[in-house]
Amino acid sequence: MAGTPIFSKLFGSSPISPIREHMETCEKTVLALTPFFEAVATADWTRAEHQYQVIAELEGEADELKRTVRLSLPRSLFLPVPRNHLLEIIQVQDQIANGAKDIAGLMLGREMAFPAEVSQPFDEFYKANIDTVAIARNVIDELNTLVTTSFSGQVIDKVENLLEALDVAEHESDIRQVRLRRALFEQEANMNPVNAVFLYQIIEKLGDIADDAQTVGNRMMNLIAS
């Protein structure tokens, strides 16, 4: 068919699609932390364990999709973007799902929760991380369009706007993290000292999720520039 990109002629359905599906699964893993945190806040550890299993299953699906992408990406000279760039993207995406599972596993294993006094800054921080991951998923949604339109200027402009929004969201996450750390510090005298140490680790791991989402965007920028 006239006008059909050469990539589509050679490979049919794009092997980029599993990368998009992988990112969607990673986002679902992070979103599954919401009911987990709700269960933890009420000390409903039975429900928390159930929600942990949901998170673990989603993380397992992400791992399987990662393996699929690694095995199925063509090594052909006709692949329109560097194969190593695509593999880098999916590796960073996978860290998002891994981070969510690590957070849930650590909190469940120690049956620990954030003090009620810091619930608001915690919720704001977690929401900021969700927003960051959502924008990163939107960026990846455009990857297939970039490829199938041979990196048209209009699509590149849209992706660059999303990348700017991603940077803003990650910065907001940093601000919220500082506020949560300060609020937790004010409660330390009333906390189990060991739990306090682990809760700071949870904050760090949540921040890493936002950082990884931003890195997904950076990898996309490298891909566009390549």
Secondary structure per residue as TSV (DSSP state, phi and psi in degrees):
chain	resnum	aa	ss	phi	psi
A	1	M	-	360.0	132.5
A	2	A	T	-63.2	138.7
A	3	G	T	87.2	-6.7
A	4	T	-	-75.1	127.8
A	5	P	-	-56.2	143.8
A	6	I	H	-58.6	-32.2
A	7	F	H	-60.4	-43.6
A	8	S	H	-66.6	-36.3
A	9	K	H	-63.8	-38.4
A	10	L	H	-78.6	-37.9
A	11	F	H	-119.2	-5.2
A	12	G	S	68.9	-126.7
A	13	S	S	-64.7	140.2
A	14	S	-	-71.6	134.8
A	15	P	T	-71.5	-2.8
A	16	I	T	-70.7	-26.7
A	17	S	H	-55.0	-43.5
A	18	P	H	-62.3	-27.8
A	19	I	H	-67.6	-41.1
A	20	R	H	-64.4	-44.4
A	21	E	H	-62.1	-38.0
A	22	H	H	-62.2	-44.5
A	23	M	H	-64.3	-38.8
A	24	E	H	-62.1	-39.0
A	25	T	H	-68.2	-38.7
A	26	C	H	-63.2	-40.2
A	27	E	H	-64.3	-41.8
A	28	K	H	-60.5	-35.3
A	29	T	H	-64.0	-42.7
A	30	V	H	-66.5	-43.2
A	31	L	H	-63.3	-29.4
A	32	A	T	-68.4	-12.6
A	33	L	H	-68.2	-23.7
A	34	T	H	-59.5	-56.1
A	35	P	H	-66.4	-27.5
A	36	F	H	-63.9	-49.1
A	37	F	H	-61.8	-36.6
A	38	E	H	-63.0	-41.7
A	39	A	H	-66.1	-41.8
A	40	V	H	-63.1	-40.5
A	41	A	H	-61.6	-27.6
A	42	T	T	-103.0	9.7
A	43	A	T	58.6	29.9
A	44	D	-	-90.1	82.3
A	45	W	H	-72.9	-24.1
A	46	T	H	-65.8	-47.6
A	47	R	H	-65.2	-39.4
A	48	A	H	-60.5	-40.6
A	49	E	H	-65.3	-39.1
A	50	H	H	-61.3	-45.1
A	51	Q	H	-66.7	-32.6
A	52	Y	H	-62.1	-40.4
A	53	Q	H	-63.6	-36.6
A	54	V	H	-61.5	-45.6
A	55	I	H	-62.9	-43.8
A	56	A	H	-63.4	-38.4
A	57	E	H	-66.0	-41.7
A	58	L	H	-65.2	-40.4
A	59	E	H	-64.0	-36.5
A	60	G	H	-65.5	-38.9
A	61	E	H	-63.0	-39.6
A	62	A	H	-63.0	-40.7
A	63	D	H	-61.8	-42.2
A	64	E	H	-65.6	-41.1
A	65	L	H	-65.0	-37.4
A	66	K	H	-61.2	-43.8
A	67	R	H	-63.7	-39.9
A	68	T	H	-60.3	-45.2
A	69	V	H	-63.1	-44.7
A	70	R	H	-60.5	-36.4
A	71	L	H	-83.6	-26.0
A	72	S	H	-101.8	-15.3
A	73	L	S	-61.6	126.1
A	74	P	-	-61.1	144.8
A	75	R	-	-97.5	9.9
A	76	S	-	-64.4	150.3
A	77	L	T	-64.8	-16.4
A	78	F	T	-87.9	-1.8
A	79	L	-	-61.1	124.0
A	80	P	S	-73.3	-11.8
A	81	V	S	-132.7	153.2
A	82	P	-	-57.4	128.8
A	83	R	H	-59.5	-39.1
A	84	N	H	-65.3	-30.4
A	85	H	H	-65.2	-41.8
A	86	L	H	-65.8	-39.6
A	87	L	H	-66.5	-35.5
A	88	E	H	-64.5	-41.8
A	89	I	H	-60.3	-48.3
A	90	I	H	-70.1	-28.8
A	91	Q	H	-65.8	-43.4
A	92	V	H	-68.5	-41.1
A	93	Q	H	-55.2	-42.5
A	94	D	H	-62.8	-31.2
A	95	Q	H	-64.3	-27.4
A	96	I	H	-64.2	-49.0
A	97	A	H	-65.3	-41.0
A	98	N	H	-60.5	-40.7
A	99	G	H	-62.3	-42.7
A	100	A	H	-61.7	-43.4
A	101	K	H	-65.4	-41.3
A	102	D	H	-61.3	-42.3
A	103	I	H	-61.3	-49.8
A	104	A	H	-63.5	-40.9
A	105	G	H	-64.7	-39.7
A	106	L	H	-68.0	-44.1
A	107	M	H	-69.1	-38.7
A	108	L	H	-68.8	-43.2
A	109	G	H	-60.5	-36.5
A	110	R	H	-98.7	-1.7
A	111	E	T	45.9	55.5
A	112	M	-	-121.7	151.3
A	113	A	-	-137.1	160.0
A	114	F	-	-72.4	144.7
A	115	P	-	-57.1	146.4
A	116	A	G	-58.0	-28.7
A	117	E	G	-65.4	-19.2
A	118	V	G	-110.8	15.6
A	119	S	H	-61.4	-40.0
A	120	Q	H	-66.9	-51.5
A	121	P	H	-63.0	-30.0
A	122	F	H	-66.6	-46.8
A	123	D	H	-60.6	-40.2
A	124	E	H	-65.7	-39.4
A	125	F	H	-66.8	-45.5
A	126	Y	H	-63.1	-42.1
A	127	K	H	-61.3	-39.4
A	128	A	H	-61.1	-37.3
A	129	N	H	-69.8	-39.3
A	130	I	H	-59.6	-44.2
A	131	D	H	-60.4	-40.9
A	132	T	H	-64.4	-44.8
A	133	V	H	-64.6	-38.5
A	134	A	H	-62.0	-41.0
A	135	I	H	-68.0	-40.0
A	136	A	H	-60.9	-38.1
A	137	R	H	-66.0	-38.1
A	138	N	H	-62.2	-37.9
A	139	V	H	-61.0	-47.0
A	140	I	H	-66.9	-30.3
A	141	D	H	-57.8	-29.3
A	142	E	T	-86.0	-7.0
A	143	L	H	-61.7	-46.4
A	144	N	H	-64.1	-37.8
A	145	T	H	-64.7	-39.8
A	146	L	H	-57.4	-46.6
A	147	V	H	-67.7	-47.3
A	148	T	H	-74.0	-16.7
A	149	T	T	-103.1	12.8
A	150	S	T	55.2	42.6
A	151	F	S	57.1	56.7
A	152	S	-	-66.6	149.5
A	153	G	H	-59.6	-36.7
A	154	Q	H	-64.2	-42.5
A	155	V	H	-70.1	-39.5
A	156	I	H	-60.1	-41.5
A	157	D	H	-60.2	-42.0
A	158	K	H	-63.8	-43.4
A	159	V	H	-64.6	-42.0
A	160	E	H	-63.1	-36.5
A	161	N	H	-64.6	-40.2
A	162	L	H	-64.7	-38.5
A	163	L	H	-65.9	-36.6
A	164	E	H	-63.8	-43.0
A	165	A	H	-63.8	-35.1
A	166	L	H	-64.9	-42.0
A	167	D	H	-62.3	-41.5
A	168	V	H	-63.4	-43.3
A	169	A	H	-65.3	-40.1
A	170	E	H	-66.4	-37.4
A	171	H	H	-64.5	-39.6
A	172	E	H	-62.6	-38.4
A	173	S	H	-60.9	-41.8
A	174	D	H	-60.5	-43.0
A	175	I	H	-63.3	-45.3
A	176	R	H	-64.6	-33.0
A	177	Q	H	-65.3	-43.0
A	178	V	H	-60.4	-43.5
A	179	R	H	-63.7	-40.6
A	180	L	H	-67.1	-42.0
A	181	R	H	-59.5	-42.8
A	182	R	H	-63.9	-43.6
A	183	A	H	-64.2	-39.6
A	184	L	H	-67.9	-38.9
A	185	F	H	-58.1	-38.8
A	186	E	T	-67.7	-17.2
A	187	Q	T	-102.7	-1.6
A	188	E	G	-57.5	-37.0
A	189	A	G	-62.0	-23.9
A	190	N	G	-100.1	8.9
A	191	M	S	-113.8	157.1
A	192	N	-	-62.6	121.5
A	193	P	H	-57.0	-38.8
A	194	V	H	-67.4	-42.9
A	195	N	H	-61.1	-37.5
A	196	A	H	-59.0	-43.2
A	197	V	H	-60.5	-45.6
A	198	F	H	-68.5	-33.5
A	199	L	H	-66.8	-35.4
A	200	Y	H	-65.1	-33.6
A	201	Q	H	-65.1	-39.0
A	202	I	H	-61.6	-43.4
A	203	I	H	-59.8	-43.2
A	204	E	H	-62.5	-43.3
A	205	K	H	-66.7	-37.2
A	206	L	H	-64.8	-40.9
A	207	G	H	-62.2	-35.1
A	208	D	H	-63.2	-33.1
A	209	I	H	-61.5	-44.8
A	210	A	H	-64.9	-39.5
A	211	D	H	-62.7	-42.1
A	212	D	H	-65.1	-38.3
A	213	A	H	-61.8	-42.1
A	214	Q	H	-65.0	-36.8
A	215	T	H	-64.6	-35.4
A	216	V	H	-56.1	-44.3
A	217	G	H	-62.6	-41.1
A	218	N	H	-62.6	-39.1
A	219	R	H	-65.2	-37.1
A	220	M	H	-65.1	-39.1
A	221	M	H	-62.6	-41.1
A	222	N	H	-62.5	-38.4
A	223	L	H	-65.0	-43.2
A	224	I	H	-63.8	-37.3
A	225	A	H	-78.3	-15.0
A	226	S	-	-75.6	360.0
